[in-house]
């Protein structure tokens, strides 16, 4: 095995570990603050409901509301 192969494998493992640590941190945050998660879900639901109500009259605005709803948890 060449040094380049080992280096590449090492970076792969480091990247995987960083991703795992990030996801574990996000899970821990969610478990420690369930109220925030519930508020976000309620906000997303309200945005989707508004989008559904106005879909026939204003499809562009409905699409914008759905886009915003899809981004609520990413803040």
MMTF fields as JSON, N, C-alpha, C and O atoms, coordinates in Angstrom:
{
  "mmtfVersion": "1.0.0",
  "mmtfProducer": "UNKNOWN",
  "numBonds": 299,
  "numAtoms": 300,
  "numGroups": 75,
  "numChains": 1,
  "numModels": 1,
  "chainsPerModel": [1],
  "groupsPerChain": [75],
  "chainIdList": ["A"],
  "bondAtomList": [4, 2, 8, 6, 12, 10, 16, 14, 20, 18, 24, 22, 28, 26, 32, 30, 36, 34, 40, 38, 44, 42, 48, 46, 52, 50, 56, 54, 60, 58, 64, 62, 68, 66, 72, 70, 76, 74, 80, 78, 84, 82, 88, 86, 92, 90, 96, 94, 100, 98, 104, 102, 108, 106, 112, 110, 116, 114, 120, 118, 124, 122, 128, 126, 132, 130, 136, 134, 140, 138, 144, 142, 148, 146, 152, 150, 156, 154, 160, 158, 164, 162, 168, 166, 172, 170, 176, 174, 180, 178, 184, 182, 188, 186, 192, 190, 196, 194, 200, 198, 204, 202, 208, 206, 212, 210, 216, 214, 220, 218, 224, 222, 228, 226, 232, 230, 236, 234, 240, 238, 244, 242, 248, 246, 252, 250, 256, 254, 260, 258, 264, 262, 268, 266, 272, 270, 276, 274, 280, 278, 284, 282, 288, 286, 292, 290, 296, 294],
  "bondOrderList": [1, 1, 1, 1, 1, 1, 1, 1, 1, 1, 1, 1, 1, 1, 1, 1, 1, 1, 1, 1, 1, 1, 1, 1, 1, 1, 1, 1, 1, 1, 1, 1, 1, 1, 1, 1, 1, 1, 1, 1, 1, 1, 1, 1, 1, 1, 1, 1, 1, 1, 1, 1, 1, 1, 1, 1, 1, 1, 1, 1, 1, 1, 1, 1, 1, 1, 1, 1, 1, 1, 1, 1, 1, 1],
  "groupList": [{"groupName": "UNK", "atomNameList": ["N", "CA", "C", "O"], "elementList": ["N", "C", "C", "O"], "formalChargeList": [0, 0, 0, 0], "bondAtomList": [1, 0, 2, 1, 3, 2], "bondOrderList": [1, 1, 2], "singleLetterCode": "X", "chemCompType": "L-PEPTIDE LINKING"}],
  "groupTypeList": [0, 0, 0, 0, 0, 0, 0, 0, 0, 0, 0, 0, 0, 0, 0, 0, 0, 0, 0, 0, 0, 0, 0, 0, 0, 0, 0, 0, 0, 0, 0, 0, 0, 0, 0, 0, 0, 0, 0, 0, 0, 0, 0, 0, 0, 0, 0, 0, 0, 0, 0, 0, 0, 0, 0, 0, 0, 0, 0, 0, 0, 0, 0, 0, 0, 0, 0, 0, 0, 0, 0, 0, 0, 0, 0],
  "groupIdList": [1, 2, 3, 4, 5, 6, 7, 8, 9, 10, 11, 12, 13, 14, 15, 16, 17, 18, 19, 20, 21, 22, 23, 24, 25, 26, 27, 28, 29, 30, 31, 32, 33, 34, 35, 36, 37, 38, 39, 40, 41, 42, 43, 44, 45, 46, 47, 48, 49, 50, 51, 52, 53, 54, 55, 56, 57, 58, 59, 60, 61, 62, 63, 64, 65, 66, 67, 68, 69, 70, 71, 72, 73, 74, 75],
  "secStructList": [7, 7, 2, 2, 2, 2, 2, 2, 2, 2, 2, 2, 2, 2, 2, 2, 2, 2, 2, 2, 2, 2, 2, 2, 2, 2, 2, 2, 2, 2, 2, 2, 7, 2, 2, 2, 2, 2, 2, 2, 2, 2, 2, 2, 2, 2, 2, 2, 2, 2, 2, 2, 2, 2, 6, 6, 6, 7, 2, 2, 2, 2, 2, 2, 2, 2, 2, 2, 2, 2, 2, 4, 4, 4, 7],
  "xCoordList": [0.854, 0.0, 0.901, 1.822, 0.625, 1.459, 1.062, -0.01, 1.952, 1.683, 0.482, -0.257, 0.286, -0.859, -2.174, -3.146, -2.209, -3.415, -3.76, -4.922, -2.739, -2.961, -3.461, -4.371, -2.863, -3.265, -4.71, -5.478, -5.065, -6.431, -7.422, -8.49, -7.067, -7.922, -8.066, -9.151, -6.984, -7.013, -7.962, -8.741, -7.891, -8.793, -10.239, -11.135, -10.472, -11.828, -12.384, -13.518, -11.571, -12.005, -12.22, -13.179, -11.339, -11.49, -12.786, -13.521, -13.067, -14.305, -15.532, -16.513, -15.474, -16.597, -16.797, -17.927, -15.695, -15.808, -16.361, -17.186, -15.923, -16.443, -17.936, -18.69, -18.369, -19.793, -20.584, -21.657, -20.049, -20.713, -20.81, -21.859, -19.736, -19.729, -20.742, -21.443, -20.812, -21.769, -23.201, -24.015, -23.505, -24.848, -25.183, -26.309, -24.213, -24.435, -24.718, -25.572, -24.009, -24.246, -25.638, -26.306, -26.069, -27.407, -28.479, -29.477, -28.271, -29.218, -29.276, -30.361, -28.136, -28.093, -28.801, -29.551, -28.57, -29.237, -30.75, -31.483, -31.219, -32.657, -33.236, -34.339, -32.494, -32.983, -33.03, -33.872, -32.123, -32.07, -33.023, -33.27, -33.558, -34.478, -35.676, -35.845, -36.512, -37.65, -38.667, -39.354, -38.766, -39.705, -39.391, -40.298, -38.119, -37.707, -38.074, -38.522, -37.885, -38.206, -39.707, -40.133, -40.497, -41.952, -42.375, -43.236, -41.785, -42.101, -41.758, -42.521, -40.623, -40.226, -41.196, -41.554, -41.625, -42.57, -43.904, -44.517, -44.354, -45.605, -45.496, -46.444, -44.346, -44.137, -44.15, -44.761, -43.48, -43.462, -44.877, -45.272, -45.613, -46.99, -47.847, -48.609, -47.734, -48.517, -48.166, -49.05, -46.885, -46.476, -47.038, -47.527, -46.975, -47.528, -49.042, -49.573, -49.737, -51.183, -51.525, -52.446, -50.788, -51.02, -50.754, -51.503, -49.698, -49.373, -50.502, -50.867, -51.053, -52.152, -53.398, -54.104, -53.672, -54.844, -54.745, -55.75, -53.534, -53.397, -52.902, -52.702, -52.705, -52.155, -52.913, -52.292, -54.232, -55.034, -54.94, -54.939, -54.863, -54.873, -53.481, -53.306, -52.495, -51.142, -50.096, -49.472, -49.915, -49.003, -47.549, -46.817, -47.134, -45.748, -45.536, -44.547, -46.456, -46.349, -46.416, -45.714, -47.253, -47.358, -46.017, -45.593, -45.357, -44.045, -43.017, -42.18, -43.086, -42.16, -42.404, -41.453, -43.66, -43.978, -43.474, -42.95, -43.633, -43.14, -41.614, -41.047, -40.965, -39.505, -39.079, -38.159, -39.751, -39.423, -39.683, -38.901, -40.769, -41.09, -39.998, -39.656, -39.461, -38.432, -37.119, -36.258, -36.961, -35.718, -35.807, -34.811, -36.983, -37.18, -36.179, -35.552, -36.011, -35.115, -33.639, -32.796, -33.315, -31.906, -31.292, -30.1, -32.047, -31.516, -30.54, -30.006],
  "yCoordList": [-1.173, 0.0, 1.238, 1.35, 2.141, 3.336, 4.362, 4.292, 5.304, 6.378, 7.205, 7.7, 7.356, 8.127, 7.433, 8.095, 6.105, 5.349, 5.501, 5.689, 5.419, 5.569, 6.971, 7.143, 7.968, 9.351, 9.572, 10.235, 9.025, 9.163, 8.467, 9.004, 7.281, 6.551, 7.294, 7.335, 7.876, 8.622, 9.815, 10.084, 10.524, 11.673, 11.221, 11.91, 10.07, 9.536, 9.245, 9.605, 8.59, 8.292, 9.573, 9.672, 10.543, 11.81, 12.496, 12.999, 12.518, 13.126, 12.415, 13.051, 11.09, 10.304, 10.551, 10.685, 10.609, 10.854, 12.246, 12.412, 13.251, 14.609, 14.653, 15.285, 13.985, 13.954, 13.256, 13.718, 12.138, 11.419, 12.292, 12.341, 12.971, 13.832, 14.967, 15.32, 15.529, 16.616, 16.11, 16.755, 14.957, 14.392, 14.037, 14.251, 13.498, 13.161, 14.424, 14.422, 15.491, 16.762, 17.307, 17.829, 17.185, 17.651, 16.829, 17.379, 15.519, 14.657, 15.027, 15.13, 15.222, 15.595, 16.92, 17.068, 17.882, 19.178, 19.009, 19.63, 18.177, 17.944, 17.268, 17.599, 16.327, 15.63, 16.538, 16.364, 17.502, 18.4, 19.591, 20.286, 19.831, 20.95, 20.563, 21.073, 19.655, 19.193, 20.301, 20.258, 21.276, 22.386, 23.149, 23.546, 23.356, 24.08, 23.279, 23.841, 21.97, 21.1, 21.142, 21.227, 21.083, 21.138, 22.469, 22.496, 23.569, 24.882, 24.939, 25.486, 24.38, 24.38, 23.571, 23.985, 22.418, 21.585, 22.315, 22.268, 22.987, 23.739, 24.887, 25.163, 25.56, 26.641, 26.099, 26.692, 24.979, 24.368, 23.978, 24.21, 23.401, 22.976, 24.175, 24.112, 25.271, 26.47, 27.035, 27.464, 27.033, 27.521, 26.645, 27.157, 25.339, 24.428, 24.6, 24.555, 24.797, 24.993, 26.284, 26.306, 27.356, 28.611, 28.418, 28.924, 27.695, 27.441, 26.67, 26.979, 25.681, 24.903, 25.76, 25.581, 26.697, 27.557, 28.496, 28.778, 28.985, 29.979, 29.394, 30.133, 28.088, 27.451, 27.826, 28.138, 27.8, 28.054, 29.513, 29.789, 30.428, 31.848, 32.432, 33.374, 31.89, 32.448, 31.326, 31.163, 30.567, 29.409, 29.797, 29.04, 30.961, 31.387, 31.627, 31.165, 32.343, 32.609, 31.301, 31.14, 30.374, 29.077, 28.339, 27.719, 28.413, 27.768, 28.408, 27.719, 29.722, 30.439, 30.013, 29.778, 29.913, 29.489, 28.073, 27.784, 27.196, 25.819, 25.796, 25.018, 26.643, 26.723, 27.169, 26.6, 28.183, 28.655, 27.565, 27.392, 26.841, 25.763, 24.694, 24.125, 24.43, 23.389, 23.813, 22.974, 25.094, 25.618, 25.927, 26.325, 25.748, 26.121, 25.432, 26.1, 24.154, 23.411, 23.609, 23.147, 24.285, 24.452, 25.713, 25.95, 26.508, 27.765, 27.534, 28.49],
  "zCoordList": [0.0, 0.0, 0.0, 0.809, -0.898, -0.994, 0.054, 0.654, 0.251, 1.201, 0.793, 1.644, -0.512, -1.019, -0.668, -0.304, -0.774, -0.433, 1.042, 1.403, 1.89, 3.339, 3.661, 4.471, 3.025, 3.262, 2.836, 3.533, 1.711, 1.198, 2.127, 2.42, 2.585, 3.512, 4.831, 5.411, 5.299, 6.545, 6.432, 7.346, 5.308, 5.105, 5.026, 5.514, 4.415, 4.317, 5.706, 6.021, 6.532, 7.898, 8.703, 9.468, 8.535, 9.256, 8.848, 9.699, 7.554, 7.074, 7.597, 7.984, 7.608, 8.114, 9.607, 10.076, 10.345, 11.784, 12.057, 12.956, 11.301, 11.477, 11.198, 11.939, 10.13, 9.801, 10.906, 11.292, 11.416, 12.497, 13.75, 14.393, 14.094, 15.28, 15.12, 16.069, 13.929, 13.677, 13.851, 14.511, 13.26, 13.372, 14.819, 15.269, 15.541, 16.954, 17.757, 18.643, 17.451, 18.126, 17.837, 18.73, 16.591, 16.223, 16.946, 17.41, 17.04, 17.746, 19.223, 19.797, 19.827, 21.239, 21.465, 22.431, 20.586, 20.682, 20.605, 21.375, 19.687, 19.544, 20.785, 21.219, 21.35, 22.542, 23.765, 24.646, 23.81, 24.959, 24.84, 25.826, 23.642, 23.474, 22.618, 21.51, 23.135, 22.34, 22.051, 21.03, 22.929, 22.71, 21.437, 20.706, 21.172, 19.962, 18.725, 17.727, 18.788, 17.656, 17.387, 16.236, 18.436, 18.284, 17.674, 16.794, 18.126, 17.552, 16.066, 15.269, 15.701, 14.289, 13.444, 12.342, 13.952, 13.215, 13.059, 11.992, 14.114, 14.036, 13.042, 12.308, 13.012, 12.052, 10.624, 9.735, 10.411, 9.08, 8.651, 7.509, 9.55, 9.247, 8.876, 7.912, 9.63, 9.339, 7.959, 7.217, 7.622, 6.3, 5.192, 4.185, 5.364, 4.359, 4.222, 3.113, 5.345, 5.286, 4.545, 3.728, 4.825, 4.099, 2.614, 1.778, 2.283, 0.876, 0.201, -0.933, 0.877, 0.301, 0.081, -0.911, 1.007, 0.871, -0.324, -0.976, -0.619, -1.684, -3.005, -3.969, -3.061, -4.258, -5.531, -6.547, -5.487, -6.698, -7.15, -8.35, -6.216, -6.584, -6.771, -7.543, -6.08, -6.163, -6.044, -4.996, -7.114, -7.047, -6.769, -6.132, -7.239, -6.98, -5.49, -4.921, -4.858, -3.415, -2.627, -1.628, -3.071, -2.399, -2.465, -1.489, -3.62, -3.764, -2.842, -2.26, -2.714, -1.814, -0.369, 0.377, 0.027, 1.399, 1.66, 2.736, 0.678, 0.849, 0.95, 1.718, 0.181, 0.249, 1.65, 2.237, 2.173, 3.527, 4.565, 5.5, 4.397, 5.334, 5.313, 6.349, 4.139, 4.043, 4.684, 4.947, 4.936, 5.513, 7.008, 7.614, 7.609, 9.016, 9.928, 10.751, 9.816, 10.703, 10.422, 11.191, 9.339, 8.965, 9.529, 9.336, 10.202, 10.747, 11.85, 12.412]
}
